[in-house]
Every structure is written in structure tokens, then in C-alpha cells.
Amino acid sequence: MHTGKRLAGAVVVAGVSLLVASACGGGGSSDNGKSVSTSFADCATKPNDCNSGEIKKGGTLTYTIEKKITGWNLNDADSNTFDFQEVLDGVLPSAFNTNPDFQPTLNTDMLASAELTSTSPQTVVYKIKPEAVWNDGTPITVDDFTYGWQTQNGKDCKDCSAASNAGYDLIKSITGADNGKTVTVVYDSPYADWKGLFGPIYPAHVAKQHGDLATSWKWLNETQPAYSGGPFQIPADGYQKDVSVTLVPNPKWYGKTKPSLDKIVFRIITDQAQEVPALQNNEVQAIYPQPNSDLVNQVKALAPNVQYTLGKGLTWEHLDLNLKNKFLADKVLRQAIFTTVDRQAVIDKTIGQFVPGAKPLNNHNFMPGQDGYKDVVTSSGAGTGDVEKAKKLLTDAGYKGVGTALTTAAGEPVTLRISYTNGNALRKQSAELFQNEMSQLGIKVDITPTQALGKTLTAGDYDVIIFAWVGTPYPYSGAQQLWGSESDSNYGKWVSKESDDLLKKAAAETDPKKGADYLNQADQIMANDYYVLPLFQKPTFLAVYSQYANIRDNATNVGPPYNTQEWGLRASAK
């Protein structure tokens, strides 16, 4: 039910291409002559409808997430993780939802309409349905939209560490009418990705009970939600720290589809090696891990009781440098590091083992096959594994001990840390490959796993880090979030006024081709400064017991729990 940008592991790319499944298990069936997709077999051609079926009342589904809950405010830069997004998909509403086909669609449970009524100045009018209420009976109104704006625009609340200010910083005013059920948003300048705003929405009336904007923002992050504006809610005893989060149906849910499951349990399993055994023992009924070859092969052995799908979505793996590090502040060293990294070798030893033909990704904002995708990396020489070129760069810049024990011209040994999410086998492999590659330059690299990716990033407690962004259909807001000089999500602190200006032009451009061109110009500047190296488009992997219907891959920032109210046991299941 959200449109934010999330860390996989966390984004932020346009969603205009169709989901392509590279492997799947299961088949289809016919119900009275009407074709019904009862498996993942049709997901490549029918991403929004595959694995559909009639369901019955009752039952529990346990679904794994791979990270611990570190905060409850999804809009906060600290807590902006994909796994936590999945937990709250069924709890917090958004103006627009993102479907598995990557298209934004109006949340017709909450809104009767959302219309762009003027382009000068840009004006959007939202009509909130009279029946849309929070689970304490308080109506969802303009107050909730206003609270979201004020806490994320970067102006009204300087201490609100919003994951992104993009779009909210361009809003001039928000006014309400019809008892707050009509919301009029006026912009100072055009904003192409306006559908990506106001999601997730938090209850203003609850927040205001806990102080001013900054205080309530902090309270939302520290406090387990009792509130809900979605089909499910978290009961008082629903959270077991570092173990699980349980959702139960929201009795005040106003939407057209009422939940069928009695419970959805999000079980926290941080060690990927434990996910398939839990699935095999029926301790969990659905897993959505970041895949590796062992996981995929183990799940294949569970057919036909378990069906699975491998897909390509809006998630991309990358290598980031912290420019606050005294060594990495030097562009020459950054260039040498990225030139030494052999991206195809990384792919061949990781996802290439179960995704045939996987190739390096060459853009930071668009995925291959999407309108706007352009190679901005190859011309920089990054990711080629050219060790000799990298050595020459360092030698020419005055570095000593090149290839043995690298020191700066002043004689200081160059040492680095590389971090990744603890328990992620694929990233562990990638970190070890990086360590070996850097030894060829004479750089000593220590591998330092982290248990809390969001906190590690926001604290800047890394030198080099491997993680992923999970994207949305909103490329311009995403680019500003990740690469804007003043964004709280620009964790490595890359600064470029020229890029900032282009990102702002892209966000205000209503012609998609011109907007993409501005983004790619900004992207080229960043690629040439050796800040973030895209590795590959990350495959998604969903495995579910066959007796559950209407759960399917959504390879965007919301994940499979985008439609939890439709999940359930098949009516024909015994």
C-alpha cells in the first residue's frame, strides 16, 4: 500500500517494463471453462493476477523477513528498509499503490479520486472516501496529508530525518474542505512524480498527542503501532523483539476486500541458511529471500508442495564508497578501486549460477528494458577488472607500495572496511571477492558484517558497503532521494551542484524523455566521480506453499505483501 523507496538488505527506479520471470514452478487450471491462474506459471504475462484463486475464511500464513525491526517510522531514513515495508504494507495506507506490473494505481479503498486539476500552478485534488477511517474510528483527513508534508519537506521540521524530501519540498500549500475529506495540494513548481507522494500515511491525530513535529516523528519511530488505516493491525502483543511481528484483521477496515486470514506472522530469520529448513518443516509458509544458488536448489526439491518464482524487478545491487573516509575522499583512489572491481566475475560467482546470462548494470536510476535506460558506466572504465590500469593510476598519483602494501604519498597505509548485511550469503561472497581484488592493489580490506543496515548507513559507519535499493515507479523522486547533496539518504555524502541542478530539472519536467535525459546527464557526472558502482539487477525469489492463493511476486519496493487482504487458503484445499 506504499510508494516509498526502500533499502533491501533496501530503490529507486522507474517502473515501466513488465515483470519477466526467468524461472517458475507450478501450473494453471480451469474453473468451469474460465482460465484461472493457480500458480506462478503465468506471472511473466499476468503479473497482477497469477496464483489467483477462491479462498476460504481462516488460517495463518507465516512469511519470513531477513532483518530485525530497528524503528517503526517507514518515512525515517533509519527505518526505511524493505523488510519493514513488507510488514506495514497491510497497516498503513498510501494515496497510490504499486502493482506487480510496476504501475502506480489509485488506492480506491481510501480515495474516490486524485486528479491533476491545474498545471499552472500544479494542483492536485484528492477526494478521501467518507468511510476511510483509522482503526480508532477517527476519519482519515487532510490533517494526515498535512502531517506527512510538514515532516518530510525539510523545512517545517529540521530534526525529522526523512528518507526523502523529494516532491514534498515543492509543495506550497495543502488545504482541506468537506470536513477534511477533500485535500487540495498546490505546488510551487511542477513535480512529475506527484503520484509517489503521501504514502505511507501516518495518523496525525495520534502523532499530535505526542508532541510537536520533531518529537512526534521520533515517537512514531520508537513506538510499536497500535494504529492502522489498512486491512490489518498489530495487536498489543503482536511484536516479539527480534523474533516476529503478527498482524490480525483490522475490525474498522473500510476497504472492499475483507481479510480472510486470521493472522499473518512476519518471522524474522536473519540467517538465510535457516529459511528453507523452516519452509520444509512448515514453520513458515512463504519466503522471499535475497536468493543464492543453494537456496534456489533447495526450494526446487520441495515441489510440488511448494511453488516458486524467480523474477526481475526494480532491485539493484551496488557497491558504495563513503566519501567522508580520508582515503576515499581522493577521486584517484576511488577510480582505481572501481576499475579493479570485475563486475562480471562477481556476477559469475554469485547470481550467474542461477540466472543465466546475467550482465552488469550500467545505470543508477533505470533498469534494462525501461524507457530511459542508458549506459553511463562503461565510458568511466569502472567495473572492468583492469588491475594494470588501476595500478598505473595510483603510481602516477604518487601512491607507494602499489600491488604490495599501498600507502599514500605521505607514507600512510591505505586500509578499508567493507560491510554487508550479516547472514546474506551472496553478499558475503561479494565482499570476499572485493577483498581479494583489492589485495592486488596492495589495499588491506577487513570484512565487517552489520546487523542493522539502516543504522550503519545513516551513521556513516562504513568505508565500503554492499547493499541494494528496491525501486518504485517514480524515477525522479528516487534520484533526488539517493543522489541529492542534502538528502539524508545520500549516505556516502557525494556532493555535486551540477548534478543537483539536473535532478531538480528532471523532477519538474513533464516530458518523460526530457526528464530521463536530465537524469542520465546527472548520472554520468556521478559515474565519472566513482561514488557508487552498480553491480547487477538483483533477482527476486518467492516460494510459497501451494495451498495459498493470491500471494505473488511484486518486485518493487512494496514486495509481495502489497495485497495481504486477498491472501488466503484455497477454497479447494483440504
Secondary structure, DSSP 4 states (H G I P E B T S, - for coil): -----EEE--------SPPEEEEE----EEETTEEE--SSTTTTT-TTTTT---EES--EEEEEESS----S-TTBTTT-BHHHHHHHTTTS--SEEE-TTS-EEE-TTTEEEEEEEEETTEEEEEEE-TT-B-TTSPBP-HHHHHHHHHHHSSSS-TT--BS--TTGGGEEEEEEETTTTEEEEEESS--TTGGG-S-S---HHHHGGG-SHHHHHHHHHHS-----SSSEE--TT-EETTTEEEEEE-TT--SSS----SEEEEEE---GGGHHHHHHTTS-SEE-----HHHHHHHHTTTTTEEEEEEEEEEEEEEEE-TTSTTTTSHHHHHHHHHH-BHHHHHHHTGGGTSTT------SS--TTSTT----SGGGTTTB--HHHHHHHHHHTT-BSTTTS-B-TT--B-EEEEEEETT-HHHHHHHHHHHHHHHTTT-EEEEEEES-HHHHHHHT--SEEEEEEE--S-HHHHHHHHH-TT-TT-TT----HHHHHHHHHHHH--SHHHHHHHHHHHHHHHHTTT-EEEEEEEEEEEEEETTEES----TTTT-GGGGGGG-EEETT--
